[in-house]
Amino acid sequence: MKIFSFFILLGLLLACSPKSLKKPVYNTTVFRGERGKKEVNAYNKNKAQREKDMAEAIEKADAAKLAIENQRKELASIDSTQRISSIDVKLQAVFIRTQEIINELNSVSPYSSKGHEKALKLSAELNDLMHNQINPLAEMIESNKEVVRLGSDITFETGSANLTKEGKKQVSALVQKIEKDILNWKSYLNHHNENIFSNTDFRTILVVNGYADTQGSKNEAERKEFNKKLSNDRAAAVAKEFELQIKTIKEKYKVTVELEINGRGEDTPPNYKPGKKLDDGSRRICNINLVVGPKMLMYNEK
C-alpha cells in the first residue's frame, strides 16, 4: 500500500510541476551548435559566459530528471512484494529535489549577478545529485531486481521450518555475496564519490518471502492457516540463520542489517508458472531480495 501511494504521489508531482526547463535565449554566444544574435567579443564575454553556465545547468537538470524517470520505470517492473522500500523513499526524495531545482532554474535570470551565482550553485548541486545519489541508486535498483529462490524441498526438513545442511549452505552463499557487494561498492565509491562517501558504513536489507503449496487439510480455512504459519516460520528460519552467519562481516565492515520476513502462505509467487498438482514444488519456496549499499544513501541522509 505504501509503495502504491508512493507512485501516486510521484504522478501528482509530475502533473503539477513543469515537465521541462525553459530554453535559454542565446543573445551573445554560440553554445551546442546554437548561434546567438551577436558574436562574443571583449565587451560581452561575461554575459556570454553566464548564458553558457545557465545552459549547462539546464542540461544537467534534464539529464538528472531523465535518469530518475528511467529508474522509476525499472523499479515499477519489480513485483511489489519484492521491492526494497528504502529505494522507493530515496528515489522519491531525489525526484522532489530535482524538480525543485528545475523550478528554481526557471525562476532566475542568468544576466544578474545573483541569478548567475544561484545558477552555478544549483548546477553544482545537480552534479552532486547525479554522482552521489542518482547513479548509485541505479546500482541498487539493479540489485533489487535479482531474486534468490530457495526451494523448500532441499532447504527445509519435510513439513517443518528446520533448515537442512543444504539450506544453511545456501544462506552462506548469500552472506558471501554481501561481502562481495561491499567490496564492489568500496571500489565504486573510491572512483566516483570518494569525498562524499569516504569511510562510510554500509547497510544491508534482506527481504524473505515464504510461500507454500496448496496441499493439507480438506478444511480450506485450517489448511490456509497452517500453510501461512509454515511459510512464515520458514522465512524466519532463513533470516535467523542469516543473522548468525553475518556476524563477522557486520563487525569487519560496520554493516547495519535490516531483516524483513513475510509468510505469504498459499499466495502465488511472482513469476510462477502454474502446475497441476496440489504439492507443486515450485510453490514451496523462499524468495529472497538482498540489497547492500552505503548507509548514508540508504537512510536518506544528505
Secondary structure in CASP SS format (residue, H / E / C, confidence):
PFRMAT SS
TARGET T0000
AUTHOR 0000-0000-0000
METHOD secondary structure of the structure
MODEL  1
M C 1.00
K H 1.00
I H 1.00
F H 1.00
S H 1.00
F H 1.00
F H 1.00
I H 1.00
L H 1.00
L H 1.00
G H 1.00
L H 1.00
L H 1.00
L H 1.00
A H 1.00
C H 1.00
S C 1.00
P C 1.00
K C 1.00
S C 1.00
L C 1.00
K C 1.00
K C 1.00
P C 1.00
V C 1.00
Y C 1.00
N C 1.00
T C 1.00
T C 1.00
V E 1.00
F E 1.00
R C 1.00
G C 1.00
E E 1.00
R E 1.00
G C 1.00
K C 1.00
K C 1.00
E C 1.00
V C 1.00
N C 1.00
A C 1.00
Y C 1.00
N C 1.00
K H 1.00
N H 1.00
K H 1.00
A H 1.00
Q H 1.00
R H 1.00
E H 1.00
K H 1.00
D H 1.00
M H 1.00
A H 1.00
E H 1.00
A H 1.00
I H 1.00
E H 1.00
K H 1.00
A H 1.00
D H 1.00
A H 1.00
A H 1.00
K H 1.00
L H 1.00
A H 1.00
I H 1.00
E H 1.00
N H 1.00
Q H 1.00
R H 1.00
K H 1.00
E H 1.00
L H 1.00
A H 1.00
S C 1.00
I C 1.00
D C 1.00
S H 1.00
T H 1.00
Q H 1.00
R C 1.00
I C 1.00
S H 1.00
S H 1.00
I H 1.00
D H 1.00
V H 1.00
K H 1.00
L H 1.00
Q H 1.00
A H 1.00
V H 1.00
F H 1.00
I H 1.00
R H 1.00
T H 1.00
Q H 1.00
E H 1.00
I H 1.00
I H 1.00
N H 1.00
E H 1.00
L H 1.00
N H 1.00
S H 1.00
V C 1.00
S C 1.00
P C 1.00
Y C 1.00
S C 1.00
S H 1.00
K H 1.00
G H 1.00
H H 1.00
E H 1.00
K H 1.00
A H 1.00
L H 1.00
K H 1.00
L H 1.00
S H 1.00
A H 1.00
E H 1.00
L H 1.00
N H 1.00
D H 1.00
L H 1.00
M H 1.00
H H 1.00
N H 1.00
Q H 1.00
I H 1.00
N H 1.00
P H 1.00
L H 1.00
A H 1.00
E H 1.00
M H 1.00
I H 1.00
E H 1.00
S H 1.00
N H 1.00
K C 1.00
E C 1.00
V E 1.00
V E 1.00
R E 1.00
L E 1.00
G E 1.00
S H 1.00
D H 1.00
I H 1.00
T H 1.00
F E 1.00
E C 1.00
T C 1.00
G C 1.00
S C 1.00
A C 1.00
N C 1.00
L E 1.00
T C 1.00
K H 1.00
E H 1.00
G H 1.00
K H 1.00
K H 1.00
Q H 1.00
V H 1.00
S H 1.00
A H 1.00
L H 1.00
V H 1.00
Q H 1.00
K H 1.00
I H 1.00
E H 1.00
K H 1.00
D H 1.00
I H 1.00
L H 1.00
N H 1.00
W H 1.00
K H 1.00
S H 1.00
Y H 1.00
L H 1.00
N H 1.00
H H 1.00
H H 1.00
N C 1.00
E H 1.00
N H 1.00
I H 1.00
F H 1.00
S C 1.00
N C 1.00
T C 1.00
D C 1.00
F E 1.00
R E 1.00
T E 1.00
I E 1.00
L E 1.00
V E 1.00
V E 1.00
N E 1.00
G E 1.00
Y C 1.00
A C 1.00
D C 1.00
T C 1.00
Q C 1.00
G C 1.00
S C 1.00
K C 1.00
N C 1.00
E H 1.00
A H 1.00
E H 1.00
R H 1.00
K H 1.00
E H 1.00
F H 1.00
N H 1.00
K H 1.00
K H 1.00
L H 1.00
S H 1.00
N H 1.00
D H 1.00
R H 1.00
A H 1.00
A H 1.00
A H 1.00
V H 1.00
A H 1.00
K H 1.00
E H 1.00
F H 1.00
E H 1.00
L H 1.00
Q H 1.00
I C 1.00
K H 1.00
T H 1.00
I H 1.00
K H 1.00
E H 1.00
K H 1.00
Y H 1.00
K C 1.00
V E 1.00
T E 1.00
V E 1.00
E E 1.00
L E 1.00
E E 1.00
I E 1.00
N E 1.00
G E 1.00
R C 1.00
G C 1.00
E C 1.00
D C 1.00
T C 1.00
P C 1.00
P C 1.00
N C 1.00
Y C 1.00
K C 1.00
P C 1.00
G C 1.00
K C 1.00
K C 1.00
L C 1.00
D C 1.00
D C 1.00
G H 1.00
S H 1.00
R H 1.00
R C 1.00
I E 1.00
C E 1.00
N E 1.00
I E 1.00
N E 1.00
L E 1.00
V E 1.00
V E 1.00
G E 1.00
P E 1.00
K H 1.00
M H 1.00
L H 1.00
M H 1.00
Y C 1.00
N C 1.00
E C 1.00
K C 1.00
END
